[in-house]
Amino acid sequence: MLSQRSLEAFRAVIECGTVSGAAENLHVSQPAVSRLIKDLEDRTGLQLFTRFGGKIVPTPEARELAIEIDRSFIGLSAIEKAARDIKVGKRSTISISAMPAIAHSVLSDTLVSYQRERPDFRVSLQSMQTHNVVRKVATRASQLGFTSPTHHEYDVDLIRTIKLPYCCILREGQELTAKAELSFDDFGGQNVVAFERSTATGTMMERAFAQMTNPPEITVSTHLSTLVSGLVLRGMGISIVDPFTAAAHRAQGGIVRPFADAAEFSLAIIRPRGQSLGPDLSAFLEQFERELIPYKDGS
């Protein structure tokens, strides 16, 4: 088997052109370099250098071998650099799962901002329903999850819960657009695009509407916030959504009004049970917090 040290000596002689120069670079004696070169010649069966005019000259075989050795050392250097970068948090690939309203909005903005500062940062981002986010994190298939508050604390660790204001979304021309803000009372008798009861927002809406003397008419229900917005834009009714969906709704020409009642949208950030965040995830969450600021006023 070829020794790493003999390959280093050979490469140094090729680069320096002399045994003395190679010895100086490697911080060893000239006889030590000569012995390493002789060992390499014996193990490869190749004559690597000849003497001409008092100097050593690489043979054609040595030049071919040098090309292959350079490739090997470049690969090792890349590995060493990657290890150093990973140690200081400059290079990483992380897996994140998030419910669609988060993945398609503030989380995407966070990724763009974060990667602009750290081009080596790599991420796998998956958008899925809440229960699938929890499953991904609990099985350690994802290192970070953004979801509704979960009751599966024995599988995951809760990093924090964020409370954000709900918003009301409407279509241009609807009567309620004349109001500066809306409450549950304004939904009485209205057509509503609702979330399914399997979602946190759907459960909140169902309970509130059940207590009304003049409840709204649920025209359609779905678990996807993008569908809720799309159906409102098509005149199917009005709705109550998280601030991320509200921002996307406004961007598509929809109308958004603050929601005056006390109900809030809850966002849970989770990680696998017992797993530390590390420098990359910690810095990523700091950027996420900055990207959240525009969504906190409910307008």
C-alpha positions as a Markdown table, in Angstrom:
| # | Residue | x | y | z |
|---|---|---|---|---|
| 1 | Met | 0.0 | 0.0 | 0.0 |
| 2 | Leu | 1.2 | 3.5 | -0.9 |
| 3 | Ser | 2.0 | 5.7 | 2.1 |
| 4 | Gln | 0.5 | 9.1 | 2.4 |
| 5 | Arg | 3.9 | 10.5 | 3.5 |
| 6 | Ser | 5.7 | 9.2 | 0.4 |
| 7 | Leu | 3.0 | 10.7 | -1.9 |
| 8 | Glu | 3.4 | 14.1 | 0.0 |
| 9 | Ala | 7.2 | 13.9 | -0.6 |
| 10 | Phe | 6.8 | 13.1 | -4.3 |
| 11 | Arg | 4.3 | 15.9 | -4.8 |
| 12 | Ala | 6.6 | 18.4 | -3.0 |
| 13 | Val | 9.6 | 17.4 | -5.2 |
| 14 | Ile | 7.5 | 17.9 | -8.3 |
| 15 | Glu | 6.3 | 21.3 | -7.1 |
| 16 | Cys | 9.7 | 22.5 | -5.8 |
| 17 | Gly | 11.9 | 20.9 | -8.5 |
| 18 | Thr | 14.5 | 20.0 | -5.9 |
| 19 | Val | 14.8 | 17.6 | -3.0 |
| 20 | Ser | 16.2 | 20.3 | -0.8 |
| 21 | Gly | 13.1 | 22.5 | -1.5 |
| 22 | Ala | 10.8 | 19.6 | -0.8 |
| 23 | Ala | 12.5 | 18.9 | 2.5 |
| 24 | Glu | 12.2 | 22.5 | 3.6 |
| 25 | Asn | 8.5 | 22.5 | 2.8 |
| 26 | Leu | 7.9 | 19.3 | 4.6 |
| 27 | His | 10.1 | 20.2 | 7.5 |
| 28 | Val | 12.2 | 17.1 | 7.2 |
| 29 | Ser | 15.8 | 16.3 | 6.1 |
| 30 | Gln | 16.8 | 15.7 | 2.5 |
| 31 | Pro | 17.8 | 12.1 | 3.2 |
| 32 | Ala | 14.3 | 11.5 | 4.6 |
| 33 | Val | 12.7 | 12.8 | 1.3 |
| 34 | Ser | 15.0 | 10.7 | -0.8 |
| 35 | Arg | 14.0 | 7.6 | 1.3 |
| 36 | Leu | 10.3 | 8.4 | 0.8 |
| 37 | Ile | 10.8 | 8.8 | -3.0 |
| 38 | Lys | 12.8 | 5.5 | -3.1 |
| 39 | Asp | 10.0 | 3.8 | -1.2 |
| 40 | Leu | 7.4 | 5.1 | -3.6 |
| 41 | Glu | 9.4 | 3.9 | -6.6 |
| 42 | Asp | 9.8 | 0.4 | -5.0 |
| 43 | Arg | 6.1 | 0.1 | -4.3 |
| 44 | Thr | 4.9 | 1.4 | -7.8 |
| 45 | Gly | 7.7 | -0.2 | -9.8 |
| 46 | Leu | 8.2 | 3.1 | -11.6 |
| 47 | Gln | 11.4 | 5.2 | -12.0 |
| 48 | Leu | 10.1 | 8.6 | -11.0 |
| 49 | Phe | 13.2 | 10.8 | -11.4 |
| 50 | Thr | 16.4 | 10.9 | -13.4 |
| 51 | Arg | 19.5 | 13.2 | -12.9 |
| 52 | Phe | 20.5 | 15.6 | -15.5 |
| 53 | Gly | 23.2 | 18.3 | -15.0 |
| 54 | Gly | 23.2 | 17.9 | -11.3 |
| 55 | Lys | 19.4 | 18.2 | -11.1 |
| 56 | Ile | 16.6 | 15.7 | -10.7 |
| 57 | Val | 14.1 | 15.6 | -13.6 |
| 58 | Pro | 10.7 | 13.9 | -13.4 |
| 59 | Thr | 10.2 | 11.0 | -15.8 |
| 60 | Pro | 7.1 | 10.9 | -18.1 |
| 61 | Glu | 5.7 | 8.3 | -15.7 |
| 62 | Ala | 6.2 | 10.6 | -12.8 |
| 63 | Arg | 4.3 | 13.4 | -14.6 |
| 64 | Glu | 1.4 | 11.1 | -15.2 |
| 65 | Leu | 1.4 | 9.9 | -11.7 |
| 66 | Ala | 1.6 | 13.5 | -10.4 |
| 67 | Ile | -1.7 | 14.3 | -12.2 |
| 68 | Glu | -3.5 | 11.5 | -10.4 |
| 69 | Ile | -2.0 | 12.4 | -7.0 |
| 70 | Asp | -3.0 | 16.1 | -7.5 |
| 71 | Arg | -6.6 | 14.9 | -8.0 |
| 72 | Ser | -6.4 | 13.0 | -4.8 |
| 73 | Phe | -4.9 | 15.8 | -2.8 |
| 74 | Ile | -7.5 | 18.3 | -4.2 |
| 75 | Gly | -10.2 | 15.9 | -3.0 |
| 76 | Leu | -8.7 | 15.6 | 0.4 |
| 77 | Ser | -8.3 | 19.4 | 0.6 |
| 78 | Ala | -12.0 | 19.8 | -0.3 |
| 79 | Ile | -12.9 | 17.3 | 2.5 |
| 80 | Glu | -10.7 | 19.2 | 5.0 |
| 81 | Lys | -12.3 | 22.5 | 4.1 |
| 82 | Ala | -15.8 | 21.0 | 4.3 |
| 83 | Ala | -15.0 | 19.7 | 7.8 |
| 84 | Arg | -13.7 | 23.1 | 8.9 |
| 85 | Asp | -16.8 | 24.9 | 7.4 |
| 86 | Ile | -19.1 | 22.4 | 9.1 |
| 87 | Lys | -17.3 | 23.0 | 12.4 |
| 88 | Val | -17.8 | 26.7 | 12.3 |
| 89 | Gly | -21.3 | 26.5 | 10.8 |
| 90 | Lys | -20.4 | 27.8 | 7.3 |
| 91 | Arg | -21.6 | 24.7 | 5.4 |
| 92 | Ser | -24.6 | 22.5 | 6.2 |
| 93 | Thr | -27.5 | 20.7 | 4.8 |
| 94 | Ile | -30.6 | 20.7 | 7.0 |
| 95 | Ser | -34.0 | 19.2 | 6.6 |
| 96 | Ile | -37.1 | 21.3 | 7.4 |
| 97 | Ser | -40.8 | 20.3 | 7.3 |
| 98 | Ala | -43.6 | 22.9 | 7.5 |
| 99 | Met | -47.3 | 23.4 | 7.0 |
| 100 | Pro | -48.0 | 25.0 | 3.6 |
| 101 | Ala | -49.0 | 28.5 | 4.9 |
| 102 | Ile | -45.5 | 28.8 | 6.5 |
| 103 | Ala | -43.4 | 26.9 | 3.8 |
| 104 | His | -44.8 | 29.0 | 1.0 |
| 105 | Ser | -44.4 | 32.4 | 2.7 |
| 106 | Val | -42.2 | 33.5 | 5.6 |
| 107 | Leu | -40.1 | 30.3 | 5.6 |
| 108 | Ser | -39.2 | 30.8 | 1.9 |
| 109 | Asp | -38.3 | 34.4 | 2.6 |
| 110 | Thr | -36.1 | 33.2 | 5.5 |
| 111 | Leu | -34.3 | 30.8 | 3.2 |
| 112 | Val | -33.6 | 33.4 | 0.6 |
| 113 | Ser | -32.3 | 35.9 | 3.2 |
| 114 | Tyr | -30.2 | 33.3 | 5.0 |
| 115 | Gln | -28.6 | 31.9 | 1.9 |
| 116 | Arg | -27.7 | 35.3 | 0.7 |
| 117 | Glu | -25.4 | 35.7 | 3.7 |
| 118 | Arg | -24.3 | 32.0 | 3.7 |
| 119 | Pro | -24.1 | 30.7 | 0.1 |
| 120 | Asp | -22.9 | 27.3 | 1.2 |
| 121 | Phe | -26.0 | 26.7 | 3.3 |
| 122 | Arg | -28.2 | 23.9 | 1.9 |
| 123 | Val | -31.7 | 22.9 | 2.9 |
| 124 | Ser | -34.3 | 20.3 | 2.1 |
| 125 | Leu | -37.7 | 22.0 | 2.6 |
| 126 | Gln | -40.9 | 20.0 | 2.5 |
| 127 | Ser | -44.5 | 21.3 | 2.7 |
| 128 | Met | -47.1 | 19.1 | 4.3 |
| 129 | Gln | -50.0 | 18.8 | 6.7 |
| 130 | Thr | -49.5 | 19.4 | 10.4 |
| 131 | His | -49.6 | 15.7 | 11.5 |
| 132 | Asn | -47.1 | 14.8 | 8.8 |
| 133 | Val | -44.7 | 17.6 | 10.0 |
| 134 | Val | -44.9 | 16.1 | 13.5 |
| 135 | Arg | -44.2 | 12.6 | 12.2 |
| 136 | Lys | -41.2 | 13.8 | 10.1 |
| 137 | Val | -39.6 | 15.5 | 13.1 |
| 138 | Ala | -40.5 | 12.7 | 15.6 |
| 139 | Thr | -38.8 | 10.1 | 13.3 |
| 140 | Arg | -35.8 | 12.5 | 12.8 |
| 141 | Ala | -36.4 | 12.7 | 9.1 |
| 142 | Ser | -36.5 | 16.5 | 9.6 |
| 143 | Gln | -34.4 | 18.5 | 12.0 |
| 144 | Leu | -36.9 | 21.3 | 12.3 |
| 145 | Gly | -40.7 | 21.6 | 12.0 |
| 146 | Phe | -43.1 | 24.5 | 11.7 |
| 147 | Thr | -46.6 | 23.4 | 12.6 |
| 148 | Ser | -49.7 | 24.0 | 14.7 |
| 149 | Pro | -49.3 | 23.3 | 18.4 |
| 150 | Thr | -49.0 | 19.5 | 18.9 |
| 151 | His | -49.8 | 17.1 | 21.7 |
| 152 | His | -47.0 | 14.8 | 20.7 |
| 153 | Glu | -44.4 | 16.3 | 23.1 |
| 154 | Tyr | -43.1 | 12.9 | 24.0 |
| 155 | Asp | -41.8 | 12.5 | 20.4 |
| 156 | Val | -40.6 | 16.1 | 19.8 |
| 157 | Asp | -39.3 | 19.0 | 21.8 |
| 158 | Leu | -41.1 | 22.3 | 21.5 |
| 159 | Ile | -38.7 | 25.1 | 20.8 |
| 160 | Arg | -41.3 | 27.8 | 21.1 |
| 161 | Thr | -44.9 | 28.8 | 20.3 |
| 162 | Ile | -45.6 | 32.0 | 18.4 |
| 163 | Lys | -48.9 | 33.8 | 18.6 |
| 164 | Leu | -50.0 | 35.8 | 15.6 |
| 165 | Pro | -53.2 | 37.7 | 14.8 |
| 166 | Tyr | -55.8 | 36.2 | 12.4 |
| 167 | Cys | -56.9 | 38.2 | 9.4 |
| 168 | Cys | -60.2 | 38.3 | 7.4 |
| 169 | Ile | -60.0 | 37.9 | 3.7 |
| 170 | Leu | -62.6 | 39.1 | 1.2 |
| 171 | Arg | -63.1 | 39.7 | -2.5 |
| 172 | Glu | -63.2 | 43.2 | -4.0 |
| 173 | Gly | -66.8 | 44.4 | -4.1 |
| 174 | Gln | -68.1 | 42.5 | -1.2 |
| 175 | Glu | -70.2 | 44.5 | 1.3 |
| 176 | Leu | -68.0 | 43.9 | 4.3 |
| 177 | Thr | -65.0 | 45.5 | 2.6 |
| 178 | Ala | -66.4 | 48.9 | 3.7 |
| 179 | Lys | -65.5 | 48.0 | 7.3 |
| 180 | Ala | -62.1 | 48.8 | 8.7 |
| 181 | Glu | -62.0 | 45.6 | 10.7 |
| 182 | Leu | -64.2 | 42.5 | 11.2 |
| 183 | Ser | -65.3 | 40.3 | 14.1 |
| 184 | Phe | -67.3 | 37.1 | 14.4 |
| 185 | Asp | -70.4 | 39.1 | 14.6 |
| 186 | Asp | -69.9 | 40.3 | 11.0 |
| 187 | Phe | -69.9 | 36.7 | 9.8 |
| 188 | Gly | -73.5 | 36.2 | 10.7 |
| 189 | Gly | -75.5 | 35.1 | 7.7 |
| 190 | Gln | -72.5 | 35.4 | 5.4 |
| 191 | Asn | -71.2 | 32.7 | 3.1 |
| 192 | Val | -67.9 | 31.4 | 4.5 |
| 193 | Val | -65.0 | 29.4 | 3.0 |
| 194 | Ala | -63.9 | 27.4 | 6.1 |
| 195 | Phe | -61.0 | 25.2 | 7.1 |
| 196 | Glu | -61.7 | 21.6 | 7.9 |
| 197 | Arg | -62.1 | 20.7 | 11.6 |
| 198 | Ser | -58.9 | 18.7 | 11.4 |
| 199 | Thr | -57.0 | 22.0 | 11.3 |
| 200 | Ala | -56.5 | 24.3 | 14.3 |
| 201 | Thr | -58.1 | 27.2 | 12.4 |
| 202 | Gly | -61.0 | 25.0 | 11.4 |
| 203 | Thr | -61.6 | 24.0 | 15.0 |
| 204 | Met | -61.5 | 27.6 | 16.1 |
| 205 | Met | -64.0 | 28.7 | 13.4 |
| 206 | Glu | -66.4 | 25.8 | 14.1 |
| 207 | Arg | -66.6 | 26.5 | 17.9 |
| 208 | Ala | -67.1 | 30.2 | 17.4 |
| 209 | Phe | -69.8 | 29.8 | 14.7 |
| 210 | Ala | -71.6 | 27.2 | 16.9 |
| 211 | Gln | -72.1 | 29.8 | 19.6 |
| 212 | Met | -73.6 | 32.4 | 17.2 |
| 213 | Thr | -77.4 | 33.0 | 17.1 |
| 214 | Asn | -77.1 | 33.8 | 13.4 |
| 215 | Pro | -74.2 | 31.6 | 12.2 |
| 216 | Pro | -72.7 | 31.9 | 8.7 |
| 217 | Glu | -73.3 | 29.4 | 5.8 |
| 218 | Ile | -70.3 | 27.2 | 5.2 |
| 219 | Thr | -70.1 | 27.0 | 1.4 |
| 220 | Val | -67.0 | 24.8 | 1.2 |
| 221 | Ser | -64.3 | 23.6 | 3.6 |
| 222 | Thr | -60.7 | 22.6 | 2.9 |
| 223 | His | -57.5 | 22.0 | 4.8 |
| 224 | Leu | -55.3 | 24.1 | 2.4 |
| 225 | Ser | -55.0 | 27.8 | 3.1 |
| 226 | Thr | -54.2 | 28.5 | -0.6 |
| 227 | Leu | -57.5 | 26.9 | -1.6 |
| 228 | Val | -59.3 | 29.0 | 1.0 |
| 229 | Ser | -57.8 | 32.2 | -0.5 |
| 230 | Gly | -58.5 | 31.0 | -4.1 |
| 231 | Leu | -62.1 | 30.3 | -3.4 |
| 232 | Val | -62.6 | 33.6 | -1.6 |
| 233 | Leu | -61.2 | 35.3 | -4.7 |
| 234 | Arg | -63.7 | 33.5 | -6.8 |
| 235 | Gly | -66.6 | 34.7 | -4.8 |
| 236 | Met | -67.4 | 31.6 | -2.7 |
| 237 | Gly | -67.5 | 33.6 | 0.5 |
| 238 | Ile | -65.2 | 35.2 | 3.1 |
| 239 | Ser | -62.8 | 33.6 | 5.6 |
| 240 | Ile | -60.5 | 33.9 | 8.5 |
| 241 | Val | -56.8 | 33.0 | 7.8 |
| 242 | Asp | -53.3 | 33.2 | 9.2 |
| 243 | Pro | -51.3 | 36.4 | 8.4 |
| 244 | Phe | -49.2 | 34.6 | 5.9 |
| 245 | Thr | -52.1 | 33.5 | 3.8 |
| 246 | Ala | -53.6 | 37.0 | 4.1 |
| 247 | Ala | -50.4 | 38.5 | 2.7 |
| 248 | Ala | -50.5 | 36.2 | -0.3 |
| 249 | His | -54.3 | 36.9 | -0.7 |
| 250 | Arg | -53.6 | 40.6 | -0.9 |
| 251 | Ala | -50.8 | 40.1 | -3.4 |
| 252 | Gln | -53.3 | 38.4 | -5.7 |
| 253 | Gly | -55.7 | 41.3 | -5.6 |
| 254 | Gly | -57.8 | 40.2 | -2.6 |
| 255 | Ile | -59.0 | 42.4 | 0.3 |
| 256 | Val | -57.6 | 41.9 | 3.9 |
| 257 | Arg | -59.1 | 43.3 | 7.1 |
| 258 | Pro | -57.8 | 42.9 | 10.7 |
| 259 | Phe | -59.7 | 40.4 | 12.8 |
| 260 | Ala | -61.0 | 42.1 | 16.0 |
| 261 | Asp | -61.7 | 39.1 | 18.1 |
| 262 | Ala | -59.3 | 37.6 | 20.6 |
| 263 | Ala | -58.6 | 34.4 | 18.7 |
| 264 | Glu | -55.0 | 34.0 | 17.6 |
| 265 | Phe | -53.1 | 31.9 | 15.1 |
| 266 | Ser | -50.5 | 29.7 | 16.9 |
| 267 | Leu | -47.3 | 28.5 | 15.3 |
| 268 | Ala | -45.2 | 25.8 | 17.0 |
| 269 | Ile | -41.5 | 25.3 | 16.1 |
| 270 | Ile | -40.4 | 21.8 | 17.0 |
| 271 | Arg | -37.3 | 19.6 | 16.8 |
| 272 | Pro | -36.6 | 15.9 | 17.4 |
| 273 | Arg | -36.7 | 14.9 | 21.0 |
| 274 | Gly | -33.3 | 15.6 | 22.7 |
| 275 | Gln | -31.6 | 17.0 | 19.6 |
| 276 | Ser | -29.7 | 20.2 | 20.0 |
| 277 | Leu | -30.1 | 23.0 | 17.4 |
| 278 | Gly | -26.5 | 23.7 | 16.6 |
| 279 | Pro | -25.2 | 26.9 | 15.1 |
| 280 | Asp | -26.9 | 26.6 | 11.8 |
| 281 | Leu | -30.4 | 26.1 | 13.0 |
| 282 | Ser | -30.0 | 28.7 | 15.7 |
| 283 | Ala | -28.9 | 31.3 | 13.2 |
| 284 | Phe | -31.7 | 30.2 | 10.8 |
| 285 | Leu | -34.3 | 30.7 | 13.5 |
| 286 | Glu | -32.9 | 34.1 | 14.3 |
| 287 | Gln | -33.4 | 35.1 | 10.7 |
| 288 | Phe | -36.9 | 33.6 | 10.8 |
| 289 | Glu | -37.8 | 35.8 | 13.7 |
| 290 | Arg | -36.7 | 38.9 | 11.7 |
| 291 | Glu | -38.8 | 37.8 | 8.8 |
| 292 | Leu | -41.9 | 37.4 | 11.1 |
| 293 | Ile | -42.0 | 41.1 | 12.1 |
| 294 | Pro | -44.2 | 42.3 | 9.2 |
| 295 | Tyr | -46.8 | 39.7 | 10.0 |
| 296 | Lys | -47.3 | 40.6 | 13.7 |
| 297 | Asp | -49.6 | 43.7 | 13.3 |
| 298 | Gly | -52.5 | 41.8 | 11.8 |
| 299 | Ser | -53.1 | 44.2 | 9.0 |
